[in-house]
């Protein structure tokens, strides 16, 4: 047997750590959480594709943000909800701001002239940031988080500026946040997006 430790939370009972005896075997942390959920059906967690694409199963694993579906389970693993995000219950964090932020962006579709159709030039950086699956792990790596959803929102804003299909809106309101981030650069993406490059490119766009 191996022990899985989960930091749980409810509005009525507060926080506590619960331990589960998980049968030995080669499995992911997500699989171990699923087994724990069968043992205690009050355990709340989220999952989706179970293989990297949706980002829903991301949690803190031994104090580091990771997608649970891609992380191997070992004895005494501690699982917690993602840092810097509002916890609804147990491992479930509030993701409502994602749609709220995206729906509030001021952009319009770039009208392409069909009579002069030509191959679009796609910047290499657009392929880099397309790895973002909204797992929100990057937010948990931010040491100076101020509740503006940085650095996740920077990836989305740069996507608009690099994508030839869109005319992005004004992002001057991001200036103060970006300047603060330029002095830090300690956040990182678990899927390999160069967040430092994202921040530098947005800073250049605003000059």
C-alpha positions in Angstrom: 0.0 0.0 0.0 1.0 3.6 -0.5 -0.3 6.7 1.2 -2.0 9.6 -0.7 -2.4 12.8 1.4 -5.0 15.3 0.2 -5.5 18.7 1.7 -9.3 19.1 1.9 -11.5 22.2 2.4 -15.1 23.0 2.9 -16.7 26.3 4.0 -18.3 24.6 7.0 -15.3 22.6 8.2 -12.3 24.6 7.1 -9.0 22.8 6.1 -7.7 19.4 7.0 -5.4 16.7 5.5 -6.9 13.3 4.9 -4.8 10.2 4.2 -5.8 7.4 1.9 -4.3 3.9 1.6 -3.8 3.4 -2.2 -3.1 -0.1 -3.5 0.5 -0.5 -4.9 0.8 -0.1 -8.6 2.1 2.0 -11.4 -0.4 4.8 -11.7 -0.7 8.6 -12.1 -1.7 10.9 -9.3 -5.1 11.4 -11.0 -5.7 7.7 -10.8 -4.8 7.7 -7.1 -7.2 10.6 -6.6 -9.9 8.6 -8.4 -9.4 5.7 -6.1 -9.5 8.0 -3.1 -12.8 9.4 -4.4 -14.2 5.8 -4.5 -13.2 5.4 -0.9 -14.8 8.8 0.2 -17.5 10.0 -2.2 -17.4 13.5 -0.5 -14.0 14.2 -2.1 -14.3 16.9 -4.7 -11.9 17.1 -7.7 -12.0 17.9 -11.4 -10.8 15.9 -14.4 -11.5 15.9 -18.1 -9.5 14.3 -20.9 -7.0 12.5 -18.5 -4.1 13.2 -20.9 -2.7 16.8 -20.9 -5.2 18.5 -23.2 -7.9 20.0 -20.9 -5.9 21.1 -17.8 -8.7 20.5 -15.5 -6.9 18.0 -13.2 -4.0 20.3 -12.3 -3.2 20.5 -8.6 -0.3 21.2 -6.3 1.7 18.0 -6.0 4.3 18.1 -3.2 4.2 21.9 -3.4 4.6 22.2 -7.2 1.8 22.7 -9.7 1.4 19.8 -12.0 -1.2 18.1 -14.2 -2.3 15.1 -12.1 -2.8 13.0 -15.2 0.8 13.2 -16.2 2.5 12.9 -12.8 3.5 9.5 -11.4 2.1 8.6 -8.0 4.5 7.7 -5.2 4.2 7.0 -1.5 3.4 9.9 0.7 2.4 12.2 -2.1 0.7 15.4 -0.9 -2.0 16.8 -3.2 -3.4 20.3 -2.6 -5.5 22.8 -4.7 -3.7 25.2 -6.9 -2.2 28.2 -5.1 -3.3 31.8 -5.7 -6.8 30.7 -6.7 -10.1 30.6 -4.8 -10.9 27.2 -3.5 -14.5 26.1 -3.9 -14.1 22.7 -2.2 -11.2 20.3 -1.7 -9.2 20.3 -5.0 -11.7 22.3 -7.0 -10.7 25.9 -7.7 -12.9 28.7 -9.1 -12.3 28.9 -12.9 -15.1 31.3 -13.6 -12.7 34.2 -14.3 -11.5 32.4 -17.5 -14.7 33.0 -19.4 -15.3 36.4 -17.8 -11.8 37.6 -18.9 -12.0 36.1 -22.4 -15.5 37.4 -23.1 -14.5 40.9 -21.9 -11.6 41.2 -24.4 -12.0 44.0 -26.9 -11.1 42.6 -30.3 -12.5 42.2 -33.8 -12.1 39.7 -36.6 -9.6 40.7 -39.3 -11.4 41.0 -42.6 -9.4 39.0 -45.2 -9.7 40.1 -48.8 -10.6 37.0 -50.7 -9.6 38.6 -54.0 -6.0 38.9 -52.7 -5.8 35.7 -50.8 -2.4 34.7 -49.9 -0.7 32.4 -47.4 -0.8 33.8 -43.9 2.5 34.2 -42.0 2.1 32.6 -38.6 4.7 33.8 -36.1 6.7 31.1 -34.4 5.8 32.5 -31.0 2.1 31.8 -31.7 2.9 28.1 -32.0 4.7 28.3 -28.6 1.8 29.9 -26.7 -0.7 27.6 -28.4 0.5 25.0 -25.8 -1.7 26.8 -23.2 -4.6 24.6 -22.2 -5.8 26.8 -19.3 -4.5 24.5 -16.6 -3.7 27.6 -14.6 -0.5 26.1 -13.1 1.4 29.3 -14.1 -0.7 31.3 -11.8 0.4 29.1 -8.9 4.1 29.8 -9.8 3.7 33.5 -9.5 5.4 34.8 -6.3 3.9 38.3 -6.5 0.3 37.4 -7.5 -2.1 40.4 -7.2 -5.3 38.7 -8.4 -5.1 40.0 -12.0 -4.7 36.4 -13.3 -1.1 37.0 -14.4 0.7 35.3 -16.0 -2.1 33.3 -17.7 -3.8 36.5 -19.0 -0.5 37.6 -20.7 -0.5 34.4 -22.8 -4.0 35.1 -23.9 -3.3 38.8 -24.8 -0.2 37.9 -26.7 -2.2 35.3 -28.7 -4.5 38.1 -29.9 -1.6 40.3 -30.9 0.2 37.5 -32.8 -2.9 35.9 -34.4 -3.4 37.3 -38.0 -7.1 36.7 -37.7 -7.7 39.3 -35.0 -7.4 43.0 -34.4 -6.6 43.2 -30.7 -7.8 45.9 -28.5 -5.9 48.3 -26.3 -3.9 46.7 -23.5 -2.6 49.8 -21.8 -4.3 48.8 -18.5 -1.8 45.9 -18.4 1.2 48.2 -18.3 1.5 48.4 -14.5 1.2 44.6 -14.1 3.8 43.9 -16.8 6.3 46.3 -15.3 6.0 44.5 -12.0 6.5 41.2 -13.8 9.5 42.4 -15.7 11.3 42.7 -12.4 10.5 39.2 -11.3 10.3 36.6 -14.2 10.2 33.7 -11.8 6.9 32.2 -13.0 7.0 29.2 -15.4 4.7 27.1 -17.5 4.5 23.3 -17.0 3.9 22.9 -20.7 7.0 24.7 -21.8 5.7 28.1 -22.8 8.5 30.7 -22.3 6.6 33.1 -20.0 9.6 35.5 -19.8 9.5 35.9 -23.6 5.7 36.4 -23.4 6.2 39.3 -20.9 9.0 40.9 -22.9 7.0 40.7 -26.2 4.0 42.3 -24.6 6.1 45.0 -23.1 7.6 45.8 -26.5 4.1 46.0 -28.0 3.0 48.6 -25.5 6.0 50.9 -26.2 
